[in-house]
Amino acid sequence: MSALQSVDLKVRDGEFLAILGPSGSGKTTLLNMLGALDRPTKGRVIIDGAETSKMAESGLYKVRRDKLGFIFQTYYLVPSLNALQNVLIPVLPIRGNKRYYMKAVRLLKLVGLKDRLHHKPGELSGGEQQRVAIARSLIMNPSLILADEPTGNLDTKTSAEVIDIMLQLNRKNKKTFIVVTHDRRLAEKAERVLYLCDGRLSSVCPEGF
């Protein structure tokens, strides 16, 4: 049995889409497909005009770097680097361009961390670490931001703050979001909600969900 069953998904530029589903429903597989991390056995994945399902790895690397931003439940920050350095990780192969440094500073200010630029992850709260991760996802000005349970490790108050940041980025900066979540508070704020159950995507909430 395939992890995903006949998924047909189109996301508009500037949309905020939430995908809800129980554990084992195929959410991670779907996000990996959309993020050019896995290839589908059938069908196509097209991101900003690029058909990633047929690209060589060198092309996929460029799509992930230039067109996609990733926000994870567990942040994936490098413990030995400070907030500013963590935001700059996606541009490390790009040398000789100081504008990224200034952009990273602006992004950290945008997410409310102007006084925490030089703090390492161990010196930051969970919510602050997630803000660093959000800033990192924006450094290359991606077409699409993929968020995997971005509020999953946060308390209620901090979750609300992180949700507000993502919504502001969507509405004011016109960033496109696809968010996989169990958080119904986040889903309620989304422009569109889809449900994933047993590998099938639907706009109708399954009975008993």
C-alpha positions in Angstrom: 0.0 0.0 0.0 1.3 3.5 -0.9 1.7 6.1 1.7 -0.2 8.6 -0.4 -3.2 7.8 -2.5 -4.1 9.9 -5.6 -3.2 13.2 -4.0 -4.1 16.1 -6.2 -3.0 19.4 -4.7 -2.7 22.9 -6.1 -1.6 25.8 -3.9 -2.0 29.4 -5.0 0.8 31.9 -4.7 0.4 33.7 -1.3 -2.0 31.1 0.2 -1.8 29.9 3.8 -2.8 26.2 3.7 -3.1 24.0 6.8 -3.1 20.2 6.4 -4.4 18.2 9.4 -4.1 14.5 9.9 -3.5 11.8 12.6 -0.2 10.1 13.1 0.5 7.7 10.2 -1.8 9.5 7.8 1.0 10.4 5.4 1.7 14.0 6.4 5.4 13.7 6.6 5.6 11.8 3.3 3.5 14.5 1.6 5.7 17.3 3.0 8.9 15.4 1.9 7.5 15.2 -1.6 6.6 18.9 -1.7 10.0 19.7 -0.2 11.9 17.8 -2.9 13.3 15.5 -0.3 11.5 12.4 -1.7 10.4 11.5 -5.2 6.9 10.1 -5.9 6.6 6.7 -7.5 3.9 8.1 -9.7 2.7 11.6 -10.7 4.4 14.9 -10.7 5.5 17.6 -8.3 5.8 21.1 -9.7 7.1 24.0 -7.6 7.1 27.5 -9.0 7.2 26.1 -12.5 10.0 23.5 -11.8 9.1 19.8 -12.1 11.1 18.5 -9.2 9.9 14.9 -9.6 12.1 14.5 -12.7 15.1 16.6 -11.6 18.7 15.4 -11.0 19.9 15.9 -7.4 21.9 19.0 -8.4 18.7 20.6 -9.6 16.8 19.5 -6.5 19.5 21.1 -4.3 19.0 24.4 -6.0 15.2 24.2 -5.7 15.4 23.4 -2.0 17.9 26.3 -1.5 16.3 29.0 -3.6 12.6 28.2 -3.7 11.8 26.5 -0.4 12.0 27.5 3.2 11.6 24.8 5.9 10.3 25.2 9.5 10.5 22.0 11.7 9.0 21.0 15.0 12.4 20.4 16.5 14.0 23.6 15.1 17.3 21.9 13.9 19.5 24.7 15.1 23.3 24.2 15.4 24.1 24.4 19.1 27.5 25.9 18.7 26.3 28.7 16.5 24.4 31.8 17.6 21.1 33.0 16.3 22.5 35.1 13.5 24.9 32.3 12.4 22.0 29.8 12.3 20.0 32.0 10.1 22.9 32.3 7.7 23.4 28.5 7.3 21.5 28.2 4.0 23.8 30.8 2.4 27.1 29.5 3.7 28.1 28.1 0.2 27.5 31.6 -1.2 30.6 33.7 -0.4 31.5 37.3 -0.8 28.1 38.8 -0.3 27.6 40.8 2.8 24.0 41.7 2.1 22.9 38.3 3.5 24.4 39.3 6.9 22.3 42.5 7.0 19.3 40.6 5.8 19.7 38.0 8.6 19.8 40.8 11.1 16.6 42.3 9.6 14.9 39.0 9.7 15.7 38.4 13.3 14.4 41.8 14.2 11.3 41.0 12.2 10.6 38.0 14.4 11.2 39.9 17.6 14.8 38.8 18.3 16.7 42.0 17.8 18.3 41.6 21.3 19.1 37.9 20.9 21.3 37.9 17.7 24.4 36.5 19.4 22.7 34.1 21.8 23.2 30.4 21.1 20.2 28.0 21.1 20.9 26.8 24.6 20.4 30.4 25.8 17.1 30.8 24.0 13.6 29.6 24.9 11.7 27.1 22.7 9.7 29.9 21.2 12.8 32.0 20.5 14.5 29.0 18.8 11.4 28.6 16.6 11.6 32.3 15.7 15.2 31.7 14.6 14.1 28.8 12.5 11.4 31.0 10.9 14.0 33.7 10.1 16.3 31.0 8.7 13.5 29.8 6.4 13.3 33.3 4.9 16.9 34.1 4.2 16.8 33.0 0.5 13.4 34.7 -0.1 11.7 31.4 -1.0 8.6 31.0 -3.0 7.1 28.5 -0.6 7.5 27.8 3.1 6.9 24.3 4.4 6.2 24.0 8.1 6.1 20.6 9.9 4.3 20.9 13.3 5.8 24.4 13.9 3.9 24.8 17.2 4.2 21.2 18.3 6.8 21.8 21.0 5.5 25.1 22.3 3.2 26.1 25.1 -0.2 27.8 24.3 1.1 31.4 24.6 4.2 30.9 22.6 2.3 28.9 20.0 0.0 31.9 19.5 3.0 34.2 19.1 4.6 31.9 16.5 1.2 31.6 14.6 0.9 35.4 14.5 4.4 35.7 13.0 3.6 33.2 10.3 0.3 34.9 9.5 2.0 38.3 9.3 4.6 36.9 6.9 1.8 35.5 4.8 -0.5 38.6 4.8 2.1 41.4 4.8 5.0 39.8 3.0 2.8 37.6 0.7 4.7 34.4 1.7 3.0 31.1 0.7 2.7 28.6 3.5 1.9 24.9 3.7 1.6 23.9 7.3 1.2 20.3 8.5 -0.2 20.4 12.0 -2.2 18.8 14.8 -2.9 22.3 16.2 -6.5 23.2 15.5 -5.8 26.8 16.7 -3.4 27.1 13.8 -5.8 25.5 11.4 -8.5 27.9 12.3 -6.3 30.8 11.2 -5.5 29.3 7.8 -7.0 30.5 4.6 -7.8 26.8 3.6 -7.7 23.6 5.6 -7.3 20.1 4.1 -7.5 16.7 5.9 -5.2 13.8 5.2 -6.4 10.4 6.3 -5.0 7.0 5.2 -3.0 8.8 2.5 -6.0 10.6 1.0 -6.4 14.3 0.9 -9.8 15.8 1.3 -11.4 19.2 1.9 -14.1 17.5 4.1 -13.3 16.7 7.7 -13.5 12.8 8.1 -16.1 11.6 10.5 -14.7 11.2 14.0 -11.6 13.3 13.2 
